[in-house]
Amino acid sequence: MSVWTSLGTIVAAIGSGGAQIIDRLVQVVLTRPEGTSSVGFTVAMIALSAKMAKADGVVTTDEIIAFRELFDVPEREEKNVARLFNLAQQDVAGFDVYAKKLADLFPYDRKTLLDILDGLFHIAKADGVLHDSELVFLSQVGRVFGLDDREFSRVLARHGREKGNPYEVLGLGADASNEELKRHYRREVMETHPDRMIARGVPEEFVRIANDRLAALNAAWSQIALERGI
């Protein structure tokens, strides 16, 4: 069963929503025997994106469009995605409740939590602007996920308003040796490969995040290599 078929049955099981929608949503995901990781990842992205859509006080269609760019949502499933998005944004629960309960779907899996944060950044800037309120939201989600300042800074460096520090993008300090940088860069590229992400439970439809991250890593490495003459 594909992640999208599973999503349709989840939306049907949730029903009309209400104050306990996030509890019901997580419970349904956790009790499904097939595709728990990939479905949980997709649900996390939709639910947190819905909360972020209100972070700047204005809900537009840009977030849904950006989500479709990331996930390549089949036309037949667009209604289910929109339905879950609308249910999540109407829930009285705060985003921190969503972040905590959905993060529990990936215990001790920091890489997948970083994947989710990466996707949220992509959606946040879908309207061409990364608003201060959205940046605060993303920072708070990162803290709920248990990510440290350095991890958050790396994601921000790839998505910020200005060109990020290439060393921050790679995740090493400027005092690292050439050999350290080469090894780290190669390891990061390997970990960002779509096959590695799929193995972590990220749906194969979610390929845009891997392509964007690889592009950022390659650009950062090219800049550093040029500056160092290596």
Secondary structure, DSSP 8 states (H G I E B T S, - for coil): --HHHHHHHHHHHHTT--TTHHHHHHHHHHT-SSSHHHHHHHHHHHHHHHHHHTTTS---SHHHHHHHHHH---GGGHHHHHHHHHHHHH-SS-HHHHHHHHHTTSTT-HHHHHHHHHHHHHHHTTTS---HHHHHHHHHHHHHTT--HHHHHHHHHHHSSS---HHHHHT--TTS-HHHHHHHHHHHHHHHSHHHHHHTT--TT--HHHHHHHHHHHHHHHHHHHHHT-
